Amino acid sequence: MANEPDILIIGAGIAGLAAGCYAQMNGYRTQIFESNTEPGGLCTAVQRQGYTFDSCIHYLFGSGPGQPFHSLWQELGAVQNRQFVNHEEFTRVVEPGGKTLIAYCNPDRLGQHLLSLSPADSQPIKAFCDGVRTFKNFDLSLFQQKPKALMGPGDWAGLIKRLLPFARSLGKWGMLPLTEFVTQFQDPFLKRALPQVFPLPGIPSMVAMSLLAYLDNGNAGFPVGASLDFARALERRYLGLGGEIHYGSRVERILIENDQAVGIRLDDGAEHSAQRVISACDGRSTLFNMLGGQYLNRPIQELYDGHMPVYSQLQVSLGVNRDCSDQPHWVTYLLDEPIAIAGETRSEISVKHYCFDPSLAPPGKSVMMILMTTTYDYWHRTYGRSPEGTAAIQEANALVDRLEPFYPGLKADIEHMEVTTPLTYERQTGNWQGASNGWVLNKDTLPQMVKGLPKTLPGLRRFYMVGQWTELGGGVPIVAMSGRNTIQQICHEDRRRFEASIPK
């Protein structure tokens, strides 16, 4: 058909929008189908009573000019004329007696501070800060700059050459979880506090060091306006390139003819045809629902058998009638008495305020957020797929009550409370187990990151998957690169030269 698009894309998250942008840059006509009414997928925010509650970006790799990932965001029109907030400290951890660990981004300042807390731990402190210094010069985008299938001997040789100066550090810190590294400390407070600076389960020490390094480089700033505004910048870029987005359009089935993807069917029965289909939505729904479990081999099936780690979180967002700008923007309080939340005993509460971005709250007021990891199984077992309702509010109120000694009068100042659980993420985005970052990167999955996850399926032509379920570690720059790389792959198949441009 003359008006038939070249590519249909399922999902208007960051990966889908990026794929659409690069496809349009290279002369492909595309349409995106999104079940929600706004762009961004997981990269979103909600607005309530004048407050904006961010649900995604705490820092953005690529915010700094000339730094890794920055040119990616320039091509997608996401950083032009955008203000970023760069913090001198990442977070703080405070014990009941008031002793405080400040995670300064600068390794020199961090080292001096840690030594003031525990002079006896000079050796592990030096090792950690030296690691931060090393990774200040490491390009985390190296593994994402070109599809693995298109890399020739020269590409691999160039990659190895650029990795060689970091080989020892990658081998040492990439396979050493932070929780294991802190056992080298003598000071009991540092042993307890350091893992709370980077509370992702099993996080390699390298990831913690790289984050601080990029923060110190000015390459991990917070985009003013929050996640949804950031996603809308990609939407504007895509639409400006001539793409089309169909919101409120849930894809039920990917249509196949002669082992080739030829279109999609929506849940209202409407069918749309194209020469190719890209899934930029939940991986499990794509493979087992939209494709009916066809075209799977054992390695792909094993990705979803439950052994791969995923990350889910509980987020309690508060709109409060007080100005918190004189407080540290992110603090984890170690509790003297544990609290039972979501079926787990927790000994810490992490709370963040967003007064560094005045666009997110009315003047004199603040957005505060309580964050903690949680298990999907608890929420699913307790509530099934029904809304959590008052029970989730009760969990949130219990957390607020425990924060009252740290923020006297907090409960009375709350004007709005928004509770987001793994079930909320699952309902709103369709993500399996409500995962907010796809597969977790740890020492066991790190080799798989280097190898890469499948973007195509055996026996199925002209179909591709992009996004957090095809990229270990997730994160907005990684999934955006996933969309970019897939269009490079398609251009290669069609013998087109891949083009990328920066909007004026």
Buried (B, 14 or more C-beta within 10 A) or exposed (E): EEEBBBBBBBBBBBBBBBBBBBBBBBEBBBBBBBBBEBBBBBBBBBEBEEBBBBBBBBBBBBBBEEBBBBBBBBBBBBBEEBEBBBBEBBBBBBBEEEBBBBBBBBBEBBBEBBBEBBEEBEEBBBBBBBBBBBBBEBBBBBBBBBBBEEBEEEEEEBBEEEBEEBEEBBEBBBBBBBBBBBEBBEBEBBBBBBBBBBBBEBBBBBBBBBBBBBBBBBBBBBBBBBBBBBBBBBBBBBBEBEBBBBEEBBBBBBBBEEEBBBBBBBEEEEEBBBBBBBBBBBBBBBBBBBBEEEBBEEEBEEBBEEEBBBBBBBBBBBBBBBBBEEBBBBBBBBEEEEBEBBEEEBEBBBBBBBBEBEEBBEEEBBBBBBBBBBBBEBBBEBBEEEEBEEBBEEBBBEBBEBBEEEBEEBBEBBBBBBBBBBBBBBBBBBBBBBBBBBBBBBBBBBEBBEEBBEBBBEEBBBBBBBBBBBBBBBBBBBBBBBBBBBBBBBBBEEEBEBEBEEEE
